[in-house]
Amino acid sequence: MNFDNYKVIPNYNTNKTDLFLAEYEDIEACEQTLNISFDDDYKEYVLTYGSGILGGTYVRIYLPETIIVTIDEWKNRLTEYWFWDEGKDVLTKEEVLSRGFGTVRIGDTFDGDEIILYKNEYYVLPRNSGKIYKAGKNLEETITWLCSSGILTDAFSEREFEPFDPSEWGDKL
């Protein structure tokens, strides 16, 4: 992943730049527990930047333990409130909810769009649309698509990363 244009900025609440990083063992445990394989970009991102918000306040990528802790609630919510039938040519409800392929939510956006990993590709379930978007084959492509495509938000080029203690997220996930 190209981190050359990423800049860590102080957390809004604490004015500190302390990073909350994943451990390699956490990544491996998540992969084994959920029967998934993260791409190298995801691994590098959570090992280098960890928990926080990228793009001012736009993209949030979850640490492995957050993915594990929230997966059942997330899949239960999708089962009950699925509304992306307009995007079924990209991904179906059954594919997203299938346990056999290890579909997981790896992040979200400030607007409530959900970033998921399915069969080693990234997709976005928009909060305000029934469409589903294929966003990339790795995390770098996905972040670039989210920030630059102009589809879900106005395109922007800055890549400021604000670290955020995941324990403070609470029920905001």
ChimeraX attribute file (.defattr): number of C-alpha atoms within 10 A of each C-alpha:
attribute: neighborCount
match mode: 1-to-1
recipient: residues
	/A:1	13
	/A:2	8
	/A:3	12
	/A:4	7
	/A:5	9
	/A:6	14
	/A:7	15
	/A:8	17
	/A:9	16
	/A:10	17
	/A:11	18
	/A:12	11
	/A:13	7
	/A:14	10
	/A:15	11
	/A:16	13
	/A:17	15
	/A:18	16
	/A:19	20
	/A:20	18
	/A:21	18
	/A:22	21
	/A:23	16
	/A:24	14
	/A:25	10
	/A:26	13
	/A:27	20
	/A:28	15
	/A:29	15
	/A:30	20
	/A:31	16
	/A:32	11
	/A:33	11
	/A:34	17
	/A:35	14
	/A:36	19
	/A:37	18
	/A:38	19
	/A:39	15
	/A:40	12
	/A:41	16
	/A:42	22
	/A:43	22
	/A:44	16
	/A:45	20
	/A:46	22
	/A:47	18
	/A:48	14
	/A:49	24
	/A:50	26
	/A:51	25
	/A:52	23
	/A:53	24
	/A:54	25
	/A:55	20
	/A:56	14
	/A:57	14
	/A:58	18
	/A:59	24
	/A:60	24
	/A:61	24
	/A:62	23
	/A:63	26
	/A:64	24
	/A:65	15
	/A:66	19
	/A:67	18
	/A:68	18
	/A:69	10
	/A:70	14
	/A:71	16
	/A:72	12
	/A:73	11
	/A:74	15
	/A:75	19
	/A:76	12
	/A:77	11
	/A:78	15
	/A:79	14
	/A:80	8
	/A:81	9
	/A:82	13
	/A:83	17
	/A:84	19
	/A:85	15
	/A:86	13
	/A:87	17
	/A:88	14
	/A:89	9
	/A:90	12
	/A:91	19
	/A:92	15
	/A:93	15
	/A:94	10
	/A:95	15
	/A:96	20
	/A:97	18
	/A:98	14
	/A:99	13
	/A:100	10
	/A:101	16
	/A:102	20
	/A:103	23
	/A:104	26
	/A:105	25
	/A:106	22
	/A:107	20
	/A:108	22
	/A:109	22
	/A:110	13
	/A:111	14
	/A:112	15
	/A:113	18
	/A:114	18
	/A:115	28
	/A:116	20
	/A:117	27
	/A:118	21
	/A:119	15
	/A:120	17
	/A:121	17
	/A:122	23
	/A:123	21
	/A:124	23
	/A:125	23
	/A:126	20
	/A:127	16
	/A:128	12
	/A:129	14
	/A:130	15
	/A:131	18
	/A:132	19
	/A:133	18
	/A:134	18
	/A:135	22
	/A:136	19
	/A:137	17
	/A:138	18
	/A:139	25
	/A:140	19
	/A:141	15
	/A:142	19
	/A:143	21
	/A:144	16
	/A:145	18
	/A:146	25
	/A:147	22
	/A:148	15
	/A:149	14
	/A:150	11
	/A:151	11
	/A:152	19
	/A:153	13
	/A:154	10
	/A:155	14
	/A:156	14
	/A:157	10
	/A:158	13
	/A:159	21
	/A:160	18
	/A:161	25
	/A:162	25
	/A:163	26
	/A:164	23
	/A:165	14
	/A:166	17
	/A:167	9
	/A:168	8
	/A:169	10
	/A:170	7
	/A:171	7
	/A:172	5
	/A:173	13
